Amino acid sequence: MFRADLHCHTTFSDGTLTPQQLLQHAKEMELLGISITDHDTVEAYSIAPKLAKELGILLGTGVEFSCVFQKMSVHLLGYDVDLDSPAIAKLCTRHQERRRLRNKAILNNLSRLGMSISEEELLAVSDRTLGRPHIAKLMVEKGYASSIKEAFNQYLGDGKPCYARGDEISVQETIEIIHQSRGKAFLAHPHLLKHSRKIKELLKCSFDGIECYYGKFSSDQENRWIQIAKERGWLVSGGSDFHGSSKDYIQLGCAWVDEEWHKHLENQQMGLLQRQQARLRYRPKQGQSH
């Protein structure tokens, strides 16, 4: 059976597997395709395509951006983007600076509560995209939290004492830049959004598709978004949001795209999303919970 997980992260952002390790793991899981959707960077594609070809895995380009819509945090997935697009490169650079300033604000908030983590300590964790998961990891190492989950629940999560929003980049601007880069803009994991009035307005934006199937949500939760996509003529996609050991309750391939055999790769970047008939199926792993 053809299976492709279209939402995965590597060490180029907040995942714990390198692109090479992720592709090897995908092969072990018998996936025939993946998309690496690191936060605010497409750097993984500088090394991933060659190995993917050697392993016989279809690799589609992707990237995940954090945006704001009416003060609500929203994530967008950009698929089929031109990796050489100046617009995407500029947006990634803007997000990297946004993250740098936001991380500094979070560290200041932690310090005020007696939890000292220096910028140098954070930079030593990785030379890639740094964010809250990396700060949470340091909190655990320094004994400020017993787990990454506790660090988020008590301090770093949205609205928690040490949370900082950072500069805002709008949903519509992000969609426009993805389109300028010849890509497709997808609303990521809408199941996590909570404000019904704002969601209704959000869905008026010019998305190309919705990540209807996500991680390990139930079919009842997913069906609502499938119906919305059908009503708007949007593409339907999804994936696991695999991060590796930092989110060990989410396994690679727990959600996947089942591509009809009559489809073909229209280019080497994102053939997996070129047909609206692509559908995703979900199988929970026994003993796991979201």
C-alpha positions in Angstrom: 0.0 0.0 0.0 1.2 3.5 -0.9 1.6 5.6 2.3 3.2 9.1 2.6 3.5 11.1 5.7 3.4 14.8 4.7 4.2 16.4 8.1 7.6 15.6 9.6 10.3 17.6 11.4 14.1 17.2 11.5 17.0 18.6 13.5 16.9 21.6 11.1 14.1 22.8 13.3 12.7 21.1 16.4 12.8 17.4 15.5 15.3 15.0 17.0 16.2 13.0 13.8 18.5 14.3 11.1 17.1 14.3 7.6 19.1 11.1 6.9 17.8 9.4 10.1 14.2 10.5 9.2 14.4 9.0 5.7 15.9 5.8 7.1 13.1 5.6 9.7 10.6 6.2 6.9 12.0 3.3 5.0 11.8 1.1 8.1 8.1 2.2 8.5 7.5 1.2 4.9 6.5 4.7 3.9 6.8 5.4 0.2 6.8 9.1 0.6 7.3 12.0 3.1 7.4 15.7 3.2 9.8 17.4 5.6 8.0 20.4 7.0 10.5 22.0 9.3 9.6 25.3 11.0 10.8 28.4 9.1 13.5 26.6 7.0 13.9 24.5 3.9 17.5 23.7 4.6 16.9 20.0 5.0 16.3 19.8 1.3 20.0 20.7 0.7 20.8 17.1 1.7 17.6 15.0 1.8 16.8 14.5 -2.0 19.8 12.4 -2.8 19.2 9.9 0.0 15.5 9.8 -0.6 16.2 8.8 -4.2 18.6 6.1 -3.1 16.0 4.7 -0.7 13.2 4.9 -3.2 11.2 7.4 -1.2 9.2 10.1 -2.9 10.2 13.4 -1.2 8.0 16.5 -1.5 9.0 20.0 -0.5 7.4 21.5 2.5 7.8 24.1 5.2 5.7 25.1 8.3 5.2 28.8 9.3 3.7 30.3 12.4 1.2 33.1 11.7 -1.4 35.2 13.4 -5.0 35.7 12.5 -7.0 38.1 14.7 -4.6 37.5 17.6 -5.0 33.7 17.1 -2.0 31.6 16.5 -2.3 29.7 13.3 0.2 27.4 11.5 0.4 27.1 7.7 2.1 24.4 5.6 3.6 25.4 2.3 3.8 22.5 -0.1 5.3 22.3 -3.6 7.3 25.5 -2.9 10.2 26.5 -5.2 13.3 25.9 -3.0 15.1 28.7 -4.8 12.4 31.3 -4.3 13.7 34.6 -3.0 10.3 35.2 -1.4 10.5 32.0 0.7 14.1 32.7 1.6 13.2 36.1 2.8 10.2 34.8 4.8 12.4 32.2 6.5 14.9 34.9 7.4 12.1 37.0 8.9 10.9 34.1 11.0 14.4 33.3 12.2 14.8 36.8 13.5 11.3 36.7 15.0 12.3 33.5 16.8 15.6 34.9 18.0 13.9 37.9 19.6 11.1 35.7 21.0 13.5 33.3 22.5 15.3 36.2 24.2 12.0 37.4 25.7 11.2 33.9 27.0 14.6 33.5 28.6 14.1 36.9 30.3 10.7 35.7 31.6 12.3 32.5 32.9 15.0 34.5 34.6 12.5 36.6 36.5 11.1 33.4 37.9 14.6 32.3 39.0 15.2 29.9 36.1 18.4 31.1 34.5 19.2 30.0 30.9 21.6 32.1 28.9 21.4 32.8 25.2 24.8 31.1 24.9 23.4 28.0 26.4 20.5 28.0 24.0 22.7 28.6 21.0 24.9 25.7 22.0 21.9 23.3 21.7 21.8 23.6 17.9 22.9 25.9 15.1 19.5 25.3 13.4 16.1 26.8 14.0 15.7 27.3 17.7 12.4 27.5 19.6 10.4 26.6 22.7 11.2 22.8 22.5 14.9 23.6 22.8 14.3 25.9 25.7 12.2 23.2 27.3 15.0 20.7 26.8 17.4 23.0 28.7 14.9 23.4 31.5 14.8 19.7 32.0 18.6 19.4 31.9 18.9 22.2 34.5 16.2 20.7 36.8 13.6 23.4 36.3 11.1 21.0 34.9 10.8 17.2 35.1 9.8 16.8 31.4 9.4 18.8 28.2 5.6 18.4 28.6 5.8 19.9 32.1 7.9 22.8 30.9 5.2 23.6 28.3 2.3 23.0 30.6 3.7 25.1 33.5 5.8 27.8 31.8 6.2 27.9 28.0 2.8 27.1 26.5 0.5 29.7 25.1 -0.7 32.0 27.8 1.7 30.5 30.5 3.9 32.7 32.7 7.0 32.6 30.5 5.3 32.6 27.1 6.1 35.4 24.6 4.3 35.8 21.3 6.9 37.7 19.4 6.4 39.7 16.2 3.3 38.8 14.2 3.2 37.8 10.5 -0.3 37.5 9.2 -1.9 34.4 7.6 -2.8 36.2 4.4 0.7 37.5 3.9 2.1 34.0 4.4 -0.4 32.6 1.9 0.6 35.2 -0.7 4.3 34.5 -0.3 3.7 30.7 -0.6 1.8 31.4 -3.8 4.5 33.7 -5.1 6.9 30.7 -4.6 4.6 28.6 -6.8 3.5 26.6 -3.7 0.3 25.5 -2.1 -0.9 26.9 1.2 -2.5 24.5 3.6 -4.1 25.3 7.0 -2.2 23.0 9.4 -3.9 21.0 12.2 -7.1 23.1 12.4 -8.3 20.6 15.0 -6.2 22.5 17.6 -8.0 25.9 16.9 -10.5 26.9 19.5 -12.3 30.1 18.6 -15.2 29.2 16.4 -16.0 32.8 15.2 -12.4 33.4 14.3 -12.2 30.0 12.5 -15.2 31.0 10.4 -13.4 34.2 9.3 -10.1 32.4 8.9 -11.6 30.0 6.4 -12.3 32.9 4.1 -8.6 33.2 3.4 -7.3 31.9 0.1 -6.0 28.5 1.2 -5.4 25.7 -1.3 -6.1 22.9 1.2 -6.5 21.8 4.8 -4.5 19.3 6.8 -7.7 17.4 7.6 -6.0 14.3 9.0 -3.5 15.0 11.7 -1.5 13.0 14.2 -3.9 10.8 16.1 -7.2 12.6 16.1 -10.3 10.6 15.9 -12.3 10.3 12.6 -15.1 12.4 14.2 -12.7 15.2 14.7 -11.3 14.8 11.2 -14.6 14.5 9.3 -15.6 18.1 10.0 -12.5 19.4 8.2 -12.9 16.9 5.3 -16.4 18.3 4.8 -15.2 21.9 4.9 -12.5 21.1 2.3 -15.0 19.4 0.0 -17.4 22.4 0.2 -14.6 24.7 -0.8 -13.0 22.5 -3.4 -9.8 22.5 -1.4 -7.2 19.7 -1.3 -7.2 17.3 1.6 -4.0 16.2 3.2 -2.4 15.4 6.5 0.4 13.7 8.4 1.8 12.7 11.7 3.6 15.9 12.8 6.5 13.6 13.7 9.2 15.2 15.9 11.0 12.1 17.2 11.8 11.6 20.8 10.6 15.1 21.9 7.1 13.9 21.1 7.4 10.2 21.5 3.7 9.7 21.6 3.5 10.6 17.9 4.9 7.9 15.6 6.0 8.5 12.0 3.3 7.3 9.7 0.5 7.3 12.2 -1.3 9.4 9.5 -0.6 9.2 5.8 -1.6 10.0 2.3 -2.9 7.1 0.1 -2.1 8.1 -3.4 -4.2 6.6 -6.2 -2.0 4.7 -8.7 -3.2 6.7 -11.7 -1.5 9.8 -10.3 2.1 10.5 -11.2 4.8 12.9 -10.0 4.5 16.1 -12.0 7.8 17.4 -10.6 10.5 16.3 -8.2 9.3 18.7 -5.5 5.7 17.8 -4.6 4.1 15.3 -6.8 2.3 13.8 -3.8 -0.1 16.7 -3.6 -0.9 17.2 -7.3 -4.2 15.4 -7.4 -7.2 16.2 -5.2 -8.1 12.5 -5.2 -5.2 11.8 -2.8 -6.7 10.7 0.5 -5.2 10.1 3.8 -5.8 7.2 6.2 -5.2 7.0 9.8 -4.3 4.0 12.0 -3.6 4.5 15.7 -0.9 2.6 17.4 -2.0 0.5 20.3 -1.4 2.0 23.7 -0.8 5.5 22.4 -2.7 8.6 23.3 -2.4 12.2 22.0 
